[in-house]
Amino acid sequence: MSIPFQPGRHGLAGRACPGKAGPCDTGRRNLIKGLAATALVALVPGLSAGRAAASSSPLDNSPRSLSFYSPNTKESLSVTYFRDGKYVKEALRQVNHHFRDHYCGRVHMIDPALLDYLFRIRKELDTEDPFHVLSGYRTPATNNMLRRRGGKVAKRSLHVYGKAVDIRVPGVGTARLRRAAYRQKCGGVGYYKKDHFVHIDTGQFRAWWG
């Protein structure tokens, strides 16, 4: 079955959402609550639109582990970021550092919901291979620089808030990676076929071709 995609850029269409971090699996809302949340997101820029979007079934309290590799810094990281029903602070600190802006070294908090999104993708792909992190956090200055260079970079990119990452997985085709991300319905999915990467974020569920 073909999946409809819409052309667009990195980041959330409209206002960026530097909202409070939290897991994307908040369960199903009833119709009234869903409509109210959607309306509230449209009015309040501080709310993450991803919380009003459709989400996958809740994750259980089993440990959650991820592995990463940064082609830009040549660094690797393997962490269990969730254990005993809670996020592991030291593991999150390591992830924050690994996802830093590689242009200037600035570190920013990464939304734990983004890690859960990646964890769901890993389970969908049934792989232990590391995610190659091409771009994680970006400072506003870096984001503006990339925009001036003519890249497909949103002015209010969710990368600036630690809520987005551009990824590849060795041995997994970009189209397959995109499908795995799309099925989770945890946030944005950008498909950059020519550049061989997929963008995901914890904003509103939507999809586009880059």
RAURKA-V238117 format. One record per residue. N is the residue number from 1. RES is the residue in one letter. SS is DSSP state (H for helix, E for strand, L for the rest). PHI is phi in degrees with one decimal (* if undefined). OMEGA is omega in radians with two decimals (NA if undefined). Layout:
# RAURKA-V238117
n=N res=RES ss=SS phi=PHI omega=OMEGA
n=N res=RES ss=SS phi=PHI omega=OMEGA
This chain:
# RAURKA-V238117
n=1 res=M ss=L phi=* omega=-3.14
n=2 res=S ss=L phi=-73.9 omega=-3.12
n=3 res=I ss=L phi=-110.8 omega=-3.11
n=4 res=P ss=L phi=-70.2 omega=3.06
n=5 res=F ss=L phi=-125.7 omega=-3.14
n=6 res=Q ss=E phi=-118.7 omega=3.11
n=7 res=P ss=E phi=-67.4 omega=3.12
n=8 res=G ss=L phi=179.1 omega=-3.13
n=9 res=R ss=L phi=-125.1 omega=3.01
n=10 res=H ss=L phi=-52.5 omega=2.97
n=11 res=G ss=L phi=95.5 omega=-3.05
n=12 res=L ss=L phi=-83.5 omega=3.07
n=13 res=A ss=L phi=-67.2 omega=-3.08
n=14 res=G ss=L phi=97.8 omega=-3.05
n=15 res=R ss=L phi=-83.2 omega=3.05
n=16 res=A ss=L phi=-78.3 omega=-3.01
n=17 res=C ss=L phi=-127.9 omega=3.11
n=18 res=P ss=L phi=-81.9 omega=-3.02
n=19 res=G ss=L phi=-73.3 omega=-3.09
n=20 res=K ss=L phi=-67.9 omega=-3.11
n=21 res=A ss=L phi=-68.3 omega=3.08
n=22 res=G ss=L phi=179.7 omega=-3.09
n=23 res=P ss=L phi=-66.2 omega=-3.08
n=24 res=C ss=L phi=-80.3 omega=-3.04
n=25 res=D ss=L phi=-87.1 omega=-3.09
n=26 res=T ss=L phi=-94.7 omega=3.12
n=27 res=G ss=L phi=85.9 omega=-3.12
n=28 res=R ss=L phi=-80.0 omega=3.05
n=29 res=R ss=L phi=-99.5 omega=3.04
n=30 res=N ss=L phi=-75.9 omega=-3.01
n=31 res=L ss=H phi=-60.9 omega=-3.10
n=32 res=I ss=H phi=-64.0 omega=3.14
n=33 res=K ss=H phi=-65.1 omega=-3.14
n=34 res=G ss=H phi=-64.5 omega=3.12
n=35 res=L ss=H phi=-66.3 omega=3.14
n=36 res=A ss=H phi=-65.6 omega=-3.14
n=37 res=A ss=H phi=-65.0 omega=3.13
n=38 res=T ss=H phi=-62.1 omega=3.13
n=39 res=A ss=H phi=-65.0 omega=-3.13
n=40 res=L ss=H phi=-66.2 omega=3.11
n=41 res=V ss=H phi=-61.2 omega=-3.13
n=42 res=A ss=H phi=-65.2 omega=-3.07
n=43 res=L ss=H phi=-96.0 omega=-3.03
n=44 res=V ss=L phi=-116.6 omega=-3.08
n=45 res=P ss=L phi=-66.1 omega=-3.12
n=46 res=G ss=L phi=-78.1 omega=3.13
n=47 res=L ss=L phi=-88.0 omega=3.08
n=48 res=S ss=L phi=-78.5 omega=-3.10
n=49 res=A ss=H phi=-65.7 omega=-3.14
n=50 res=G ss=H phi=-62.3 omega=-3.13
n=51 res=R ss=H phi=-71.8 omega=3.13
n=52 res=A ss=H phi=-95.2 omega=-3.11
n=53 res=A ss=L phi=-82.9 omega=3.05
n=54 res=A ss=L phi=-63.0 omega=-3.14
n=55 res=S ss=L phi=-133.1 omega=3.11
n=56 res=S ss=L phi=-75.0 omega=3.10
n=57 res=S ss=L phi=-64.3 omega=-3.08
n=58 res=P ss=L phi=-60.0 omega=3.00
n=59 res=L ss=L phi=-78.6 omega=3.10
n=60 res=D ss=L phi=-86.0 omega=-3.08
n=61 res=N ss=L phi=-92.3 omega=3.08
n=62 res=S ss=L phi=-66.7 omega=3.11
n=63 res=P ss=L phi=-58.7 omega=3.14
n=64 res=R ss=E phi=-123.6 omega=-3.10
n=65 res=S ss=E phi=-123.6 omega=3.12
n=66 res=L ss=E phi=-143.0 omega=3.04
n=67 res=S ss=E phi=-125.2 omega=-3.10
n=68 res=F ss=E phi=-134.8 omega=2.98
n=69 res=Y ss=E phi=-140.9 omega=3.11
n=70 res=S ss=E phi=-105.0 omega=3.09
n=71 res=P ss=L phi=-63.0 omega=-3.10
n=72 res=N ss=L phi=-78.5 omega=-3.11
n=73 res=T ss=L phi=-107.4 omega=-3.11
n=74 res=K ss=L phi=64.2 omega=-3.13
n=75 res=E ss=E phi=-101.3 omega=3.09
n=76 res=S ss=E phi=-118.6 omega=3.12
n=77 res=L ss=E phi=-151.6 omega=3.00
n=78 res=S ss=E phi=-128.3 omega=-3.08
n=79 res=V ss=E phi=-140.1 omega=2.86
n=80 res=T ss=E phi=-100.2 omega=-2.98
n=81 res=Y ss=E phi=-92.7 omega=3.14
n=82 res=F ss=E phi=-140.0 omega=-3.11
n=83 res=R ss=E phi=-155.9 omega=3.10
n=84 res=D ss=L phi=56.0 omega=3.05
n=85 res=G ss=L phi=78.7 omega=-3.14
n=86 res=K ss=E phi=-150.5 omega=3.10
n=87 res=Y ss=E phi=-74.2 omega=-3.11
n=88 res=V ss=L phi=-89.9 omega=-3.01
n=89 res=K ss=H phi=-59.1 omega=-3.12
n=90 res=E ss=H phi=-64.9 omega=3.10
n=91 res=A ss=H phi=-64.8 omega=3.10
n=92 res=L ss=H phi=-63.6 omega=3.10
n=93 res=R ss=H phi=-61.4 omega=3.12
n=94 res=Q ss=H phi=-65.7 omega=3.09
n=95 res=V ss=H phi=-64.2 omega=3.11
n=96 res=N ss=H phi=-54.4 omega=-3.14
n=97 res=H ss=H phi=-68.2 omega=-3.12
n=98 res=H ss=H phi=-65.9 omega=-3.11
n=99 res=F ss=L phi=-88.0 omega=-3.06
n=100 res=R ss=L phi=-60.9 omega=3.06
n=101 res=D ss=L phi=-67.4 omega=-3.04
n=102 res=H ss=L phi=-73.5 omega=3.09
n=103 res=Y ss=L phi=-76.1 omega=-3.07
n=104 res=C ss=L phi=-128.8 omega=3.12
n=105 res=G ss=L phi=84.1 omega=-3.12
n=106 res=R ss=L phi=-70.0 omega=-3.14
n=107 res=V ss=L phi=-105.5 omega=-3.14
n=108 res=H ss=L phi=-143.1 omega=3.09
n=109 res=M ss=L phi=-64.0 omega=3.08
n=110 res=I ss=L phi=-96.1 omega=-3.14
n=111 res=D ss=L phi=-58.9 omega=3.10
n=112 res=P ss=H phi=-56.2 omega=3.10
n=113 res=A ss=H phi=-63.5 omega=3.09
n=114 res=L ss=H phi=-67.1 omega=3.09
n=115 res=L ss=H phi=-66.9 omega=3.08
n=116 res=D ss=H phi=-63.8 omega=3.07
n=117 res=Y ss=H phi=-60.8 omega=3.11
n=118 res=L ss=H phi=-63.5 omega=3.12
n=119 res=F ss=H phi=-62.7 omega=3.09
n=120 res=R ss=H phi=-62.4 omega=3.13
n=121 res=I ss=H phi=-63.5 omega=3.12
n=122 res=R ss=H phi=-59.4 omega=3.11
n=123 res=K ss=H phi=-64.3 omega=3.13
n=124 res=E ss=H phi=-62.2 omega=-3.13
n=125 res=L ss=H phi=-79.5 omega=-3.10
n=126 res=D ss=L phi=55.9 omega=-3.12
n=127 res=T ss=L phi=-135.4 omega=3.03
n=128 res=E ss=L phi=-105.5 omega=-3.12
n=129 res=D ss=L phi=-65.2 omega=-3.11
n=130 res=P ss=L phi=-72.3 omega=2.95
n=131 res=F ss=E phi=-77.5 omega=3.01
n=132 res=H ss=E phi=-84.9 omega=-3.09
n=133 res=V ss=E phi=-91.9 omega=-3.13
n=134 res=L ss=E phi=-83.2 omega=3.11
n=135 res=S ss=E phi=-154.6 omega=3.09
n=136 res=G ss=L phi=-108.2 omega=3.09
n=137 res=Y ss=L phi=-71.5 omega=3.00
n=138 res=R ss=L phi=-130.6 omega=2.98
n=139 res=T ss=L phi=-69.0 omega=3.05
n=140 res=P ss=H phi=-54.9 omega=-3.13
n=141 res=A ss=H phi=-64.4 omega=3.11
n=142 res=T ss=H phi=-64.9 omega=3.14
n=143 res=N ss=H phi=-60.3 omega=3.13
n=144 res=N ss=H phi=-66.0 omega=3.10
n=145 res=M ss=H phi=-62.0 omega=3.13
n=146 res=L ss=H phi=-66.1 omega=3.06
n=147 res=R ss=H phi=-64.2 omega=3.13
n=148 res=R ss=H phi=-64.8 omega=3.11
n=149 res=R ss=L phi=-74.5 omega=3.09
n=150 res=G ss=L phi=93.5 omega=3.11
n=151 res=G ss=L phi=-72.8 omega=3.13
n=152 res=K ss=L phi=-82.3 omega=-3.05
n=153 res=V ss=L phi=-122.9 omega=-3.13
n=154 res=A ss=L phi=-72.5 omega=3.12
n=155 res=K ss=L phi=-60.5 omega=3.12
n=156 res=R ss=L phi=-110.9 omega=-3.10
n=157 res=S ss=L phi=-60.0 omega=3.08
n=158 res=L ss=H phi=-70.7 omega=2.99
n=159 res=H ss=H phi=-58.4 omega=-3.09
n=160 res=V ss=H phi=-65.6 omega=-3.11
n=161 res=Y ss=H phi=-107.3 omega=-3.13
n=162 res=G ss=L phi=70.2 omega=-3.07
n=163 res=K ss=L phi=-117.6 omega=-3.10
n=164 res=A ss=E phi=-149.0 omega=3.08
n=165 res=V ss=E phi=-152.7 omega=3.05
n=166 res=D ss=E phi=-104.4 omega=-2.95
n=167 res=I ss=E phi=-134.4 omega=2.86
n=168 res=R ss=E phi=-133.8 omega=3.01
n=169 res=V ss=E phi=-133.3 omega=-3.13
n=170 res=P ss=L phi=-55.5 omega=3.10
n=171 res=G ss=L phi=80.0 omega=3.13
n=172 res=V ss=L phi=-116.2 omega=3.12
n=173 res=G ss=L phi=-62.4 omega=-3.11
n=174 res=T ss=H phi=-61.1 omega=3.14
n=175 res=A ss=H phi=-64.5 omega=3.11
n=176 res=R ss=H phi=-66.4 omega=3.10
n=177 res=L ss=H phi=-61.9 omega=3.10
n=178 res=R ss=H phi=-61.1 omega=3.14
n=179 res=R ss=H phi=-63.7 omega=3.13
n=180 res=A ss=H phi=-62.8 omega=3.12
n=181 res=A ss=H phi=-68.2 omega=-3.10
n=182 res=Y ss=H phi=-61.6 omega=-3.09
n=183 res=R ss=H phi=-64.7 omega=-3.09
n=184 res=Q ss=H phi=-75.6 omega=-3.14
n=185 res=K ss=L phi=52.8 omega=-3.13
n=186 res=C ss=L phi=-98.9 omega=-3.09
n=187 res=G ss=L phi=165.7 omega=-3.09
n=188 res=G ss=E phi=-73.8 omega=3.08
n=189 res=V ss=E phi=-136.1 omega=3.08
n=190 res=G ss=E phi=-110.2 omega=-3.07
n=191 res=Y ss=E phi=-108.1 omega=-3.11
n=192 res=Y ss=E phi=-114.2 omega=-3.01
n=193 res=K ss=L phi=-61.3 omega=-3.08
n=194 res=K ss=L phi=-65.7 omega=-3.13
n=195 res=D ss=L phi=-94.3 omega=3.04
n=196 res=H ss=L phi=59.8 omega=3.01
n=197 res=F ss=E phi=-152.2 omega=3.10
n=198 res=V ss=E phi=-122.9 omega=3.05
n=199 res=H ss=E phi=-96.7 omega=2.98
n=200 res=I ss=E phi=-129.9 omega=3.08
n=201 res=D ss=E phi=-152.3 omega=-3.10
n=202 res=T ss=L phi=-100.8 omega=3.01
n=203 res=G ss=L phi=-81.2 omega=-3.13
n=204 res=Q ss=L phi=-65.7 omega=3.12
n=205 res=F ss=L phi=-65.8 omega=3.13
n=206 res=R ss=E phi=-163.4 omega=-3.13
n=207 res=A ss=E phi=-147.7 omega=-3.12
n=208 res=W ss=E phi=-155.6 omega=3.02
n=209 res=W ss=E phi=-96.5 omega=3.08
n=210 res=G ss=L phi=-97.2 omega=NA
